[in-house]
Amino acid sequence: MEEKYYYLNSEPNVDGYHYVHAYECTEKPRVLFQVKLGFFSDAEALLEEAHHYFSKVKLCPKCCPKPITKTNHLNFALRDHYNTYEKP
């Protein structure tokens, strides 16, 4: 999978989640509200990095990769909502 640069919105959306967006995404937040996450090629590593900042994060469905479905500790949190992972 191709590596892209990602940002995290420092302001929560109306649903209470902070969304992760790729550099090219038209939905990414204004510069004032961007937390730079860096380059990533997989969703699991991207979500883990985002959780260093906020506990409730989601991947933008327009620009972010879907998590790989394999059996691991992340799958239990990801199985109901492919783009949601909440840290306990």
Secondary structure, 3 states (H helix, E strand, C coil): CCCEEEEEECCCCCCCCEEEEECCCCCCCCHHHEEEEEEECCHHHHHHHHCCCCCEEEECCCCCCCCCCCCCCCHHHHCCCCCEEECC
